[in-house]
């Protein structure tokens, strides 16, 4: 990316860590999820051969991420697979800031019909002074007694004057889920706040923490 790129076109998230995934197709120049995956694979893995298994695996993951059910999400982000070799997907849900929501926000974030552990809650404050809440718990989705699936669910909510932005990740890879928490927090406090600039020790993305640590 060149330095003369207009600020309005710069991403509002760390593009070295996340790839924004189109919500639906056609999307811009891409007619389908497969076309988007082909282009992304070509850009990311230019030095590999077409028959390289890493290339095939990357493309397959890209298609799966692009075809993931959108639901009511307004944006979604793929944790950069070349860094972590993961298909972890974060979906952003924008909720209106209605009366009373702040009082039940922690309970709302920790609600899930298949939750198998108590939620671990951490209160944060962004560098802009916004309230941020991280809630993490495990979900045991068991269609039958012999077919159980355990997932980590991490939700990070940023409270603004107009809305509550909830960033949700659900992943069966529990180790990866635990490792990307910090990057998820940075994503949550960055999106919607102008062009992303890396934080440093003098200007951290998250200023304060309280409560339990996940």
C-alpha positions as CSV (number, residue, x, y, z in Angstrom):
1,X,0.0,0.0,0.0
2,X,1.5,3.4,-1.0
3,X,1.7,6.3,1.3
4,X,-0.4,8.5,-1.1
5,X,-3.5,6.3,-0.7
6,X,-6.5,8.5,0.3
7,X,-7.3,8.1,4.0
8,X,-10.9,7.2,3.1
9,X,-9.6,4.1,1.4
10,X,-7.3,2.9,4.1
11,X,-8.6,-0.1,6.2
12,X,-9.9,0.6,9.7
13,X,-8.4,-2.7,11.0
14,X,-5.0,-4.3,11.1
15,X,-4.7,-5.8,7.5
16,X,-1.5,-7.6,8.5
17,X,-3.6,-9.7,10.9
18,X,-7.1,-9.8,9.4
19,X,-8.7,-10.3,6.0
20,X,-12.1,-8.7,5.5
21,X,-14.5,-11.2,3.9
22,X,-17.3,-10.1,1.7
23,X,-20.7,-10.7,3.2
24,X,-22.3,-11.9,0.0
25,X,-21.6,-12.5,-3.6
26,X,-21.4,-11.0,-6.2
27,X,-19.1,-8.5,-4.3
28,X,-17.3,-5.8,-6.3
29,X,-15.3,-7.5,-9.0
30,X,-15.9,-11.0,-7.6
31,X,-18.8,-13.0,-9.0
32,X,-18.6,-15.8,-6.5
33,X,-16.9,-17.1,-3.3
34,X,-14.7,-19.3,-5.5
35,X,-13.6,-16.4,-7.6
36,X,-12.7,-14.4,-4.4
37,X,-10.8,-17.4,-3.0
38,X,-8.9,-17.8,-6.3
39,X,-7.8,-14.2,-6.3
40,X,-6.9,-14.2,-2.6
41,X,-4.9,-17.4,-3.0
42,X,-3.0,-16.0,-6.0
43,X,-2.2,-12.8,-4.1
44,X,-1.1,-14.5,-0.9
45,X,0.8,-17.5,-2.3
46,X,2.4,-16.1,-5.5
47,X,5.6,-18.2,-5.0
48,X,3.8,-21.6,-4.7
49,X,3.0,-24.0,-7.6
50,X,-0.6,-24.5,-8.6
51,X,-0.4,-28.1,-7.4
52,X,1.2,-27.2,-4.0
53,X,-1.0,-28.8,-1.2
54,X,-0.6,-25.6,0.9
55,X,-2.1,-23.6,-2.0
56,X,-5.0,-26.1,-2.2
57,X,-5.6,-26.0,1.5
58,X,-5.5,-22.2,1.6
59,X,-8.1,-21.9,-1.2
60,X,-10.4,-24.5,0.4
61,X,-10.3,-22.6,3.6
62,X,-11.0,-19.3,1.8
63,X,-14.0,-20.7,0.1
64,X,-15.4,-22.2,3.4
65,X,-14.9,-18.8,5.1
66,X,-16.6,-16.9,2.3
67,X,-19.5,-19.3,2.2
68,X,-20.1,-19.2,6.0
69,X,-23.6,-18.2,7.0
70,X,-23.8,-14.5,7.4
71,X,-26.9,-14.1,9.5
72,X,-27.3,-10.5,10.7
73,X,-23.6,-9.7,10.6
74,X,-22.7,-6.3,9.1
75,X,-19.0,-7.2,8.5
76,X,-16.7,-10.2,9.0
77,X,-13.0,-10.8,9.3
78,X,-10.8,-13.9,8.8
79,X,-7.8,-14.2,11.1
80,X,-4.9,-14.1,8.7
81,X,-4.2,-17.7,7.8
82,X,-0.6,-17.2,6.8
83,X,0.1,-16.1,10.3
84,X,-1.9,-18.7,12.3
85,X,-3.0,-21.3,9.8
86,X,-6.5,-21.0,10.9
87,X,-10.0,-20.5,9.5
88,X,-11.1,-18.5,12.5
89,X,-13.9,-16.1,11.5
90,X,-15.1,-13.0,13.4
91,X,-18.5,-11.6,12.7
92,X,-19.5,-8.1,13.6
93,X,-23.1,-7.4,14.8
94,X,-24.2,-3.8,15.3
95,X,-26.9,-3.4,18.0
96,X,-28.7,-0.1,18.6
97,X,-27.9,1.6,21.9
98,X,-31.4,1.2,23.5
99,X,-32.4,2.1,27.0
100,X,-31.5,-0.6,29.5
101,X,-29.1,-2.6,27.3
102,X,-26.0,-1.4,29.2
103,X,-27.4,-2.9,32.4
104,X,-27.8,-6.4,30.9
105,X,-25.0,-6.3,28.4
106,X,-22.7,-8.8,30.3
107,X,-25.6,-11.3,30.7
108,X,-26.5,-10.8,27.0
109,X,-23.0,-11.5,25.8
110,X,-22.7,-14.6,28.0
111,X,-26.0,-16.1,26.8
112,X,-26.0,-19.3,24.8
113,X,-28.4,-22.3,24.8
114,X,-25.5,-24.8,24.7
115,X,-23.1,-23.0,27.0
116,X,-21.1,-25.6,29.1
117,X,-18.9,-23.2,31.2
118,X,-19.5,-20.1,33.1
119,X,-18.5,-17.0,31.1
120,X,-15.2,-15.3,31.9
121,X,-15.8,-11.5,31.8
122,X,-13.1,-8.9,31.4
123,X,-13.9,-5.2,31.4
124,X,-11.7,-3.0,29.1
125,X,-11.3,0.6,28.2
126,X,-10.2,1.6,24.7
127,X,-7.7,4.4,24.0
128,X,-10.7,6.5,23.0
129,X,-12.4,6.0,26.4
130,X,-15.0,3.6,25.1
131,X,-16.3,0.8,27.3
132,X,-15.2,-2.7,26.0
133,X,-16.4,-6.0,27.4
134,X,-14.9,-9.4,26.6
135,X,-16.8,-12.5,27.4
136,X,-15.4,-16.0,26.8
137,X,-17.0,-19.4,27.4
138,X,-17.2,-23.0,26.0
139,X,-20.2,-24.4,24.1
140,X,-20.9,-28.1,23.9
141,X,-23.1,-28.8,21.0
142,X,-24.1,-32.4,21.2
143,X,-26.6,-33.6,18.6
144,X,-26.2,-37.2,20.0
145,X,-24.5,-38.6,23.0
146,X,-21.8,-40.0,20.7
147,X,-21.3,-36.9,18.6
148,X,-20.2,-34.0,20.7
149,X,-18.6,-30.8,19.5
150,X,-16.9,-28.3,21.9
151,X,-16.4,-24.7,20.7
152,X,-14.8,-21.7,22.2
153,X,-17.0,-18.6,21.9
154,X,-15.4,-15.2,22.4
155,X,-17.5,-12.0,22.2
156,X,-16.0,-8.5,22.4
157,X,-18.4,-5.6,22.6
158,X,-17.5,-2.0,22.2
159,X,-20.0,0.5,23.5
160,X,-20.3,3.8,21.4
161,X,-22.7,6.6,21.8
162,X,-25.0,5.2,19.1
163,X,-24.5,1.5,19.1
164,X,-23.0,-1.6,20.7
165,X,-20.7,-3.4,18.3
166,X,-20.3,-7.1,19.1
167,X,-17.5,-9.0,17.5
168,X,-18.1,-12.7,17.8
169,X,-15.8,-15.6,17.2
170,X,-16.7,-19.3,17.5
171,X,-14.0,-21.8,17.0
172,X,-13.5,-25.5,17.6
173,X,-9.7,-25.0,17.7
174,X,-9.5,-24.0,21.4
175,X,-5.8,-23.2,21.3
176,X,-6.1,-20.9,18.4
177,X,-9.1,-19.2,20.0
178,X,-7.0,-18.5,23.2
179,X,-4.1,-17.1,21.1
180,X,-6.0,-14.6,19.1
181,X,-7.8,-12.8,22.0
182,X,-5.4,-9.8,22.0
183,X,-5.8,-9.4,18.2
184,X,-9.6,-9.7,18.5
185,X,-9.6,-6.9,21.2
186,X,-7.5,-4.6,18.9
187,X,-9.9,-5.4,16.0
188,X,-12.9,-4.5,18.2
189,X,-11.5,-1.1,19.2
190,X,-10.3,-0.3,15.7
191,X,-13.2,-0.9,13.3
192,X,-15.2,2.2,12.7
193,X,-12.6,4.5,14.3
194,X,-10.9,5.7,11.1
195,X,-7.8,4.4,9.4
196,X,-5.9,1.8,11.5
197,X,-2.6,2.8,12.9
198,X,-0.6,0.3,15.0
199,X,-0.6,1.1,18.7
200,X,2.6,1.4,20.7
201,X,3.6,1.6,24.3
202,X,2.7,5.3,24.4
203,X,-0.6,4.9,22.7
204,X,-2.1,1.4,23.4
205,X,-5.3,0.3,21.8
206,X,-6.6,-0.9,25.1
207,X,-5.8,1.1,28.2
208,X,-7.2,-0.7,31.2
209,X,-8.4,-4.1,32.2
210,X,-10.4,-5.3,35.1
211,X,-12.3,-8.4,36.1
212,X,-11.2,-12.0,35.3
213,X,-8.8,-12.9,32.5
214,X,-9.8,-15.4,29.9
